[in-house]
Amino acid sequence: MFDRLASYGDRYELQRSLEGADDWIACDRLLDPQSHELDRVLEAERVASGQVSAHATALTVMAVYAGTVTASALLAWALYDVVIDMRASNTAIRLSDHHGFEAVGLREPTVVHAPVKTLVQQVLDEHLLPLADALHTRTRAGLRQMRGGVAHGCAAAFCIASRKGADVDTLEDAYGRFLAASTGGLERLGQVVRLEAGGRSGLFYLRNTCCLYYTSAEQTKCSSCCLDPVEDRLANYRRVLLDGVVPH
């Protein structure tokens, strides 16, 4: 199953051992807003993306973290009805010189058949939402914007796979069930839409909050940026289907 998840892209790849490298950062340490480990993550992203403020760096970290670190847990549940233990206490990351993370690993590769409430408890209540709180406390970035990054990242786990060969009907249904069970008010922070063009279909996310990535050195907006009109984002997403590319 882990190999099948990885076949949908790098964001779904998990290292099932923390041996062989000494630079893993335990994710539960990131839940402490004053931890050295959280400082390291923020500094790595600030340097990699050229962010101009702690506020913007934190928002960017939250969006990319939620969209990559726990993405495999969401996809595993959506496709195989199982929950990978991705509580912060069982998860670790390695930093990258580039925007995002080099690798995501598990202390113990534990997989169980479990309902969506278990997924929500482990991924949201015990991992992503406490991280959003920690980043808010550490940088004073707005909590609604922080949770918008959580909502965007979780939706990306379903949306990206829908355009990489996974069954769109299955993912659309699974996302709806996940959102209905989710905590943190995610349903108010954006919307997943299903689009078709050129004989292809896929899921896309329309954000209601901004991660401020356009203030980075790259000076580019996310494809889901709420600063663009909905009509423009939908037109861009349809071009994505026509061209067969996968936006972030």
Helices and strands as residue ranges (DSSP letters): H 2-6, G 10-12, E 25-26, G 27-31, H 36-49, H 54-68, H 71-80, E 82-84, G 88-90, E 91-95, E 101-106, E 111-113, H 116-119, I 120-128, H 129-139, H 143-162, H 168-181, G 186-188, E 190-197, E 200-207, G 213-215, H 230-243
